[in-house]
């Protein structure tokens, strides 16, 4: 009876394998390597992970075409081999578009892919280091990174690729909890590779037809989730939340004073913007870049949990008007950087409506909670905003960079930013010109950031993103419950965190029982930096820290890596205590 099992492929080669059974992994591996082209069989062999102990070293055999035949790289005792090029004799000029460069290009890129795949697998291995830390001068001494007039061989290029990843932070590591610890999504990574392969620009439909349409579809979906009727409005993907916030300020100014586009700031009165004292620094940076000035950004008081106080906002708006200033922009924050606080959007929206001020929601960090039926209430009132920043490269774990500005009023971005360059935006093209999105952007060259998000959304569905976000919030609550009453820990503020930010002090035994409060705070201020430095020296984990106002340095544990587990949280607690026990 014929076998239809997984190993059946090796049956026809059984006679050439001595006593080896045709239904063994090793026999199948050999047959697969011969059956499949393009190294597919060799890679399947590698995935099987059989016979490691029996592997015997074999000298490479010289191939007729000048390439070498070496073991397939699967670390198995099979006889499968792949043809490879000797890269020490090759240069970039030997690759496509060079004549007959196809095979060399395929081999070179396959080597690069193999380097990346090995790094990816290693990054998810908890037994590996999060970081192989070296000080800047050490890295510069270890590596010759100077640029020369003469080209390096492709072998040197591959060495550089390996070295780059060797010293890179493994941000996909389940125990990496530093800034933007969003892990590494495999579908998002594949989309990023494809995006780079397409290597196009987002300024017109004719050069990026698929990507322009995907951006249109995705932005509409995001506006629907915000709560804008039928997804009406506008939007664009930008190079990060700081730029998205600046776009919002730019639009608010143009909406109130359209003449500023041509005549500049001298044509308008003194404008003032308002934001929480806990807001992101990009609000002030945007004001500086737009010529409004950082002194024209009025910081509103926040409560002990980091939320903007609406009564103080209204008081400062009235004061500004009495001084002859023109309030034009309020930026509320949905998920502050340090505390993870959500400003009371509904109350802020009431104030903005009363005073006819543009309301922007900086949801770079917390906006993705809109995907969660359990947590989206924290953004109640966002549907009343004029604009919103939303960074899928944070809680949604889309590979960097992926930031969107969503705008409620359609056409405003085009009016504000268009310059109608006739060499790009001809008015007599054969398709709907509304899909030439480049003129509403500040950039001309604009990277394709949409495909990563769109492909991940297709792969996960909205419910997949929801589960991912809910899990991260569950982990943060687990950490909070573990340490809030644990000896040696003190929370920075009372109550359960609203987001995944868990802010706490660890007090080592040498600090814990000090009665002199001044000395205690002085020594506690040094604890987090020392423990963080030791984390990096050992390479076991990474967690951010900082002071806030009059509070000394504390740990800011932010959980946004989908690979993290409850066990990783337990490890972090134990590691902090291990590294800080002698302080």
N, C-alpha and C positions, 0 to 999 in steps of 0.2 A: 504494500500500500504506500502510495507516494506521500511524503511528508510535506505539509504546508506550514511547518513551524518557522519561526524567525530565522533559524540557522540553516534552512534548506539550501540557501545560496551556495554553501560550501560543499555540497554533496558531489557535484561533478568533478571537483578537484581532489576528492578523497584519496584517489589512487596515488597521487603524487606527494602525499603527506605522511608516508610510512604508516605507522600504527595510529596516527591521529584520527579520531572520529570525525566524520563529515559534519556531525551535529554539534561540534564544540565551538566556542567563541573564537578560538585561534584559527580554526579552519575557515570559519565564515569571514574573519578579518582578512585573511589572505585572498580569498575569493572576491571579497568586496573591493579590495584595493585594485584588483585586476579588472573587475567588471565595470566600475564607475570611473568616469573621466573627471578631469579637473580637480583631482585630490579629494573627491567626495568620499570615496571608499576609505581613504586613509583617515579622514576626520571621523567617520563613523567608527572606525577601529579605535580611535583615540577615546571616543565617548564610552566605549564598552568597558575600559579599565580592567583588562584581563591580563594575567600572566606577568606582572611587573617583575617578580623575582627571577623569572627565567630569561630575562632579556640578555642577549649576548652582543658585545660590541663588534661591529663590522666596519672595516675600512671602506670609505667611499670608492665607488667604481667610476672610472673616467667614462663619460658618455661621448658618443661620436660627435655631437654638435657643439662641443666645447663646454657643455653644462656638466654638472656632476649629479650622480644618483646617490642620494643619501637616505637614511632611514626616514620613515614617514613622519617622525616626530611624535608618535603617539605613545612612546615609552612602553611598548608592548613587545613580546617575543616573536612578532610576525616578521615575514620577509618582504612585506610591502615596502615600496620605495617611491620617491617622487623625484622628478627631474628638477634641479634648481640651477640657477645661473650663478657664476662666480662674480659676486658684486664688487670685489676688490679691483676688478679691471673695467668696471662700467661707471658711467657718469650720467647725469640727468639728461644730457643730450642724446643718450642711447635709448631713451624712453619715447613713447608717443609724444609728439607727432613724427618722430624719426622714422625713416623708411625701415620696414621690417622690425619695428619696435614693439609689436604686439605681444610676443611671448615674454620678452624681457619686462615689459610693463606689468603683465599679469603676474609674473614671478615676484617682482619687486613689491607690488601692492599686496600680494598674498603674504609676503613676509611681514609687512606692516600690520596687516589684519591679524596675523598670528601673534604679534607682539601685543596688540590691543586686547585680543581675546584672553591671552594669558593674564594680563593685568586685571581684566574685568573679573575673572574667576578668583584671582588672588584677593581682590578688593572685598569680596563678600565672605572671605575666610576669617573668622574671628581669631584664629591663631596667628594671623599676620599683623604687623604693625599698621596703625593708622597713618603713621608718618615716620620716615627715616630722617630725623631732624639733623641738620647741620647749620652752623652759623653762616651768614652770607660770605664772609671771607674764606671759610672752609670750602664752600661750594665753588667759589671762583677759582680757588687753587686746585681743586680736584678735577675740574673740567676746563678744557680749552674752548671757551665759547666766543672767542674773538672772531670777527669776520675778516676773511682774507680776499685777495684779488683772484686767486686761483680756485677752481672748483674742487670740492671734496668728492671722493668716490662714493658710490651708492652704499658701499660697505660702511663707510664713515657715517653716512646719513642714518643708516639703520642703528648704528651704535648710539648716535645722538637721540634717536627715538627711544631706545631702551633707557638711556640715562635720564631722559626727561621724565619718564614715568617712574623710574626708580626713586627719584627725589620728590615726586609730586605727592600732594596730600591725597589719600584714598577717601575721597568724599562719598564714595558708595559704601564704605565700611559701616556696618551696623552700629559701631560704637563711635562714630564721628558725629558730634553734636554741636560743632561750632557753627558760625554764621552760615546760612544757606545750606544747612545739613539735610538736603532733600534727596540724598541717595542718587541712584542711577537707574533710570527706567530703561528697560531693554528696547521697548518699542520706540520710545523717544530717541534713544541713541541711534536706532536704525533710521529713523526719520531724519536725524541730523546728518548722518552719512549721505543719505539720498539728497538732502538739500544742498550739501556741498558739491555733490556730483553734478547736480543740475546747474549750480553756479550762476544764478541769474539775479536780476534786480527787480524790486517791487514797484518801480515807478509807472509802468504802463502795462495794460492788458496784453499788448502784442509781444512783449518779451517775457511775461510770466502769467500766461492765461490761467493755468490751473491754480497756482498759488494765490492770485488775485481773487479768484472765485471762492477759494477755501477761506480766505480772510473775510470776505463778505459774508459767507454763511456762518462762520464761527462768531464774528462780532455780533451778528444779529441774534444768535442764540444766547450770547452773554448778556445782551441788552434785555432779552426776554426774561432771563433769570433775575436780573436786577428788578424787573417789574415794570419796565416801560412798555406801554401798550403796543402789542404786536411786534415788539422789538424795533420800533421806529427809532431813528436817531442816526448817529454816526460814530466813528471810532477809527483807531489806527493802532498798530503795534509799533512800539518805540524801543530804543535801546536802554530800557530799564525804568524803574518807577520814578526816579528823579526827573527824567525827561518827560514822562507822562504827567507828573505834577506840574512841571513848567508849562507844558502844553495847555493845561487847564487854566493856569494863571494868565497865559497869553490870550486865550479865548475869552476869559472874563473881562479883561481889559478892552479887547476889541469890541465885545458886545456892548459895553457901556460907552466907549469912545472910539468908533471906527476910524476917525481921522488920524489916530495915532499911528496907523500903519504907514501913512505917507509923510506925516508931519513930525512924528516923534513925540517924545515926552514933553517937550516944551509947549505943545499944543493943548495939554490937559492939566487939570489942577492936581494938587498933591493927593496921590492915591495911597490908601492904606489897606493892608490885608490882615487877616486875623487867623491865628492857629493856636493850638494847645501848646503849653510849655513842654509837653512831652512828645510833641510831633517830631517827624523826621526832619533832619537838617536841610533836606532838599527844598523845603518851602522857602527858606531864607536864601538858599543858593539860587533858586529860580528868580526870586525878586532881584537879586544882584545881577544876574545875567540879563534880565529884561530892562534894566535901568531904573527899576522902581526903588531899589535900595533896601538893605537889610533893616535900616532904622524904620522903614515903613511897614515892617511886619510886626504886628503887636501880638505878643504872646499872652494867651489867656490862662488863668490859673486852673490847675487840675486838682481833683480831690486826692485823698491818700492812696487811692487805687489807680491813679493816673488818668481819670476821665475828665474831660473838659467840663467846667462849671458853667452852665448856660447863663446864669444870672450875671456872672462876670463878663461874659461875652457881650451881652446887651449893654451893660454899663460902659464897657470900653468903646462900643460902637457909638453910643450917645456922646461920650466925651470927644471922640474923634470928629464928629459932626460939629460940635460946639467950637472946635478949634479951626474949623473951615476945611478939614480934610474930607476926602470922598471915600467912604468904605466901598470896596468893589468886589471883595473876594474873601470868603471864609472857607478854610480847609479843616474839615473834621477828619478824625482819624479812626479807622476801623481796624484795630489791632496795632497798638503802639509798639515801637521797636523794642523797648526794654520791658515794660510791664505786660504788654499784650492787651492793653485796655481798649475798650470800644466806647468812643464818645457817644453821648445820647443824641442820636441823629434826629429823632422826631422833634425834640425841643429845639435843636439847632436849626432845623428846617423852618420851624415857626418863626424864629427870629429873623432868618434870612428873608423869608417872605414878607414879614412886616416892614423890613428896611430895604427891600428890593435889592438884595445882594446875591451875587452868584454863590451857590453852595457847591463845594467840591468835597468828595469823600476820598481820602487817601486810603484805599483798601489794598495797598500793595501786599501787606502781610496778612490781613484778616479777611480780605474780600472773598477768598475761596470758600469761606464758611457758608456762603450762599448756596453751595452745592449740597449742603447737609440739611436735611429736614429737621434734624435734632438741634442744630446750632445756628441756623440762619436767623433766628429771632434776634440775635445780637446785632444784626444790621437793620433792624426795623427802622424805616424812614429813609433808607437809601434810595428808594424809588422816587423820592421827592428832590433828589440832588440834580444839579445841572450837569455834573460830570463825575466820573469815578475812575480812579486808577485801580487796576486789578493785575497782579503779577502771578500768572500760572506757574512761573518758575520757582515759586515758593511752596505753598502748601499743596499744590497739585503735582509737584515734583517733575515738571517739564524741564528738560535740560536747558541750562542758561544759553541765551537770554530769551525771555518771553514775557513781555509786559504790554498791557493794553490800556489805552485811554478810551473810555466810553463816554459819549456825549449825547445828551438828550435831544438837542436841536440839530436837525439834519441841515447840511449845507453851510453851517457856520465855519467849520474848519476850512472848507474850500475858499470861502470869502476872505477869511483872515489871512491865509497863507499863500494863496495862489499868486504866481508871477507870470503865468501863461507863456512859458518859454516855447517859441514856435518850433524849435528843433526837437522837442519831445512831445508836446501836447498839441499837435495839429488838430484843427477843428473840422477837417474834412475826411476823417478816417471812416472806414466802412462799418464800424461797430459802435455800440453805445459808449460814449465818452465818459460816462459816470464811472466806468471801470478803470479809467486811467487815474489811479489814486495818488500818484506821486506829487501832484501839485498842492495837495492839502497837507503834505508833510513838510517839516522844516528841512529834512534831508533831501538830497537828490538820490544818491545811492542809498538804498535801504535794504538791509539784509532780510532774507526770508526767515521769519521767526514763526510763521503760522503752521508749517507742516508738522512740526513736532507735537504741538498741542492738538491739532486736528486728528492726527493718526492715533495718538494716545486716547483721545476721546472715542474714536471708533473702536479701539481695542478694549477699552474698559467700560464704555457707556457712562452715563451720568451716575448710575448706581455704583460703579466701580470707583469713581472719584470720591463719592460720598463715603463709601466704606473705608477708603484710604485715609480720608480726613478724620473720620470718627475714631479710627484706630489711634491716630496720633494724639488726639485729645484724650482718649482713654488712657494712654500711656502717661501723659502729663498728670492726669488726676491720680494715677497709681503712684507716681513719684511723690506728689504732694502728700498723699495719705501716708506714705512710708516715712517721710522725714518730718512732718509737722510736729510730731510729739516725740521724735527720736532724740536721744541725748546727743548733744553736740551740734544740733542744727537749730537755726532760728529763721523764720520766714521774714522776708523784707516787708510784706504787708499782710494783713489778716484776711482770711477767707480764701476760698478756692479760686485759682486763676481762671480768667475768662477764656484765655487762649492756651497755647501750649507752652508759654513762657512760665517757668517756675523759678522764682527769684529767692535765693536763700544765702545765708551765711553758714559756713562750717567753722565751728569754734574748736580747735584742737585742745587737748587736755591742758597744754601750757598756757592757754588763753582763757579757757572756759571759766576758771574760778578766780580770776583776777578781780579784786574789789575796786581798784582805782579805775574808774570809768574812762578817763582820758587815756591812760596807758593801755587799757584794754582795746579801745577803738584804734589807737595808733598801731598796735600789734596786729589787730584783726585786719586792718587795711592791707597788710602785707601777705596775709595768708593765701588768698585766692591767686595772686600772681605767682607765688612760689609753687603752689600745687599745680597750676596750669603749666608752668615751666617743666616741672617734673613729669607731668603727663606727656609732654612733647618729647622729653629726653628718653623716656621709656617707650614711647610710641603706642601706649595702650588705649588712649581715648583723647578727646579734645572737647572742652566746654568753654564757653565764653564767660568773661567777667567784666565788670565795670563799676564805677561809683555812680551815684545819681543824687544830684543836689547835695545835701549835707550828709548823705549816707556813704559810709566807707565801702570799699570794693566788696562786691558780692557776686556769687555765681549766677549767671543767667542761663539756665538750662532750657534750650528750645528744641522741641521734638517735632521734626518734620520729615524724618527719614523713614519711609515705609518698611525698611528692612529691620528696624529696631523691634525688640521684643521686651517682655517683662523681665526676662533674665538679663538683658543688657542694662536695664535700669538698675537692677540689683547689683550688677557688676560695677556700675558707675559709683554707687553709694559706697561700696566696699573699697573701691580704688581711691576715692577721695580720702577716706579714713586711713588707708594704708600710707598714702603719700604725705598726709598731713599730721600723722601721729606724733612726730618729733618736734613740731613747730610750737 
